[in-house]
Amino acid sequence: MIPPSLKVDARNLGRLLWPHFRPFRWGFVGVLMLGFVPSVAQQSAVLLIKPVWEVLFLEEIQPPDDGLAKVGADEETEEDKTTEDASGLPTPSWVVELKRDFSRLVLGMDGVPEGLAERRGLLIRVALIIAIVAFLAAGSNYAFSVLGTWIAYKVVVSMRRDLAQHLIGLSLRYHG
């Protein structure tokens, strides 16, 4: 039973756990960083799908150019420069440009590959990049699990050791 004088809230809990957590705080920062890497790696693989699809199936995607300009296109302000993604949500233009630059950097091309051999080479390159990213994400995820478990065990052992020292240090009347 918790004594009424000790309120159980985040501040008191943090104050009680800090001495046990303090020696492993940099390991905890490492765990957070290792948790960030797989999520970024998974998103980067998704970013490669659309450019590859557009390059491999170019004939099916290109709409016919009828030469008509959009009415009022010159009056667009910086805030209005958004596009819609596949879900229909607006995406700022800087995000679209960042995705385009990322795919250009990774795919290593500025134009559209002309021949079948170039397209096949692009597909192989992207498949290798996705495989490398997947292995990186898997290794990072494994290190995340191992380091997180190790830190948790060390904190629990520290708490148990302090509790045992406290109980052993009590007078015999308490145990009696």
HELIX and SHEET records of a PDB file:
HELIX    1   1 ALA A   10  PHE A   21  1                                  12    
HELIX    2   2 ARG A   22  PHE A   24  5                                   3    
HELIX    3   3 ARG A   25  LEU A   56  1                                  32    
HELIX    4   4 LEU A   58  ILE A   61  1                                   4    
HELIX    5   5 ALA A   73  GLU A   75  5                                   3    
HELIX    6   6 SER A   93  LEU A  107  1                                  15    
HELIX    7   7 LEU A  116  GLY A  169  1                                  54    
HELIX    8   8 LEU A  172  HIS A  175  1                                   4    
SHEET    1   A 2 THR A  82  GLU A  84  0                                        
SHEET    2   A 2 PRO A  90  PRO A  92 -1                                        
END                                                                             
